[in-house]
Amino acid sequence: MCNFATMTRDANDILQLAARRYGKRLYWHIRRLVVSHDDAEDALQETMIKIYSKAGSFRGEESALEAWCYRIATNEALQVIRRRRHFMQSLDSVGGELAEMVASESAPDADRTAILFQQAIMQLSTQQRVAFNLRYYDELPYAQIAEITGKSEGTLKTNYHYAVEKIKEYLKEHAI
Amino acid sequence: MKEFSNINTGLPYIESEAYIESLVERQTAAAAEQAGAARWQTRRPLYYSFATLAVATSVLLAVLLPQRSKSPIDSFLASITDEEAALIAAWQIEDIPEY
């Protein structure tokens, strides 16, 4: 078992530890945001490279490593979404495009409710989407989500609450 | 989470956990390799600058040093006349014959 406190803060050690503990979760976090598997793969690769190259500047304890990795992964996912924007478009305006992609990226025998649920999430603003995913799927506490996003816990609770309401409304409109 | 416990909120995507696990492994190895290569790319101009500087310095020294460090014997011989040189040569010790 690797002891983080006594471990040499070698970039490769931190990358290996991060990948082992959070790698899969980071992939799914990115995937939920960018929808496409190819984009998620690219963003995950960039995340890993950033973890390695910025490991020297990581001064936190082991408990902060998870939030640090999630922050990098979130930024990389948002970078992918930014690239999808058309000229002068806001980040939130990509939601419709992402919602369409959900259907094409889904398994042929995927449950319709599951697809609709993801499409409902894509209707949220980017901030609400990030807050909702980190809270609902990753089950992270608000304090940790605040570390990742740089927003206050109060704002995140509000984001989550509005996200839940909007999703319920969307599902109701689509007869679920 | 209790909010949507009555519906399927799982992801509709096809990729399996085993596939993602192997993807993470591959990408971790590639990241370490790529970051190492990127570091070399970043530092390469610096290495090349040092190498160029070293070569330039050695060439410059090769050009300048012969002029600066003439041996004391060469300097002395250059400063004397032919007659003086002949006189000095007269003092040359002859080979000692074998016993």
Contacts between the chains, C-beta under 8 A, distances in Angstrom:
chain1	res1	chain2	res2	distance
A	11	B	32	7.9
A	11	B	35	7.4
A	12	B	32	5.5
A	15	B	28	6.2
A	15	B	31	6.4
A	15	B	32	6.0
A	16	B	28	6.7
A	19	B	24	5.7
A	19	B	25	7.5
A	19	B	27	7.8
A	19	B	28	4.0
A	23	B	21	7.8
A	23	B	24	3.5
A	23	B	25	7.9
A	23	B	27	7.9
A	23	B	28	6.8
A	24	B	17	6.9
A	24	B	20	5.2
A	24	B	21	6.1
A	24	B	24	5.8
A	26	B	24	8.0
A	27	B	20	5.3
A	27	B	23	6.9
A	27	B	24	6.3
A	28	B	11	7.2
A	28	B	20	7.4
A	31	B	11	7.4
A	31	B	13	6.9
A	32	B	11	7.1
A	37	B	13	7.0
A	37	B	15	6.2
A	41	B	23	6.8
A	41	B	27	7.6
A	44	B	23	7.5
A	44	B	24	7.4
A	44	B	27	5.7
A	45	B	27	5.1
A	45	B	30	6.7
A	45	B	31	6.5
A	48	B	27	5.2
A	48	B	28	5.7
A	48	B	30	7.6
A	48	B	31	3.4
A	49	B	31	4.6
A	49	B	34	5.8
A	49	B	35	5.3
A	49	B	38	7.6
A	51	B	31	7.3
A	52	B	31	5.3
A	52	B	32	5.8
A	52	B	35	4.2
A	53	B	35	4.9
A	53	B	38	7.1
A	53	B	39	7.8
A	102	B	12	7.1
A	105	B	12	7.9
A	105	B	13	6.0
A	106	B	12	3.8
A	106	B	13	6.3
A	106	B	14	7.6
A	107	B	12	6.1
A	107	B	13	6.5
A	107	B	14	4.0
A	110	B	12	3.5
A	110	B	13	7.7
A	110	B	14	7.9
A	111	B	8	4.9
A	111	B	10	7.5
A	111	B	12	6.4
A	113	B	7	5.2
A	113	B	8	4.6
A	114	B	8	4.7
A	114	B	9	6.9
A	114	B	10	5.4
A	114	B	11	6.9
A	114	B	12	4.2
A	115	B	12	4.8
A	117	B	4	7.2
A	117	B	7	6.6
A	117	B	8	7.1
A	117	B	9	5.1
A	118	B	11	7.0
A	118	B	12	6.4
A	135	B	1	7.7
A	136	B	1	5.2
A	136	B	3	7.6
A	136	B	4	7.9
A	136	B	9	7.6
A	139	B	1	7.7
A	164	B	3	5.2
A	167	B	4	7.5
A	168	B	3	7.9
A	171	B	7	7.3
A	176	B	7	6.3
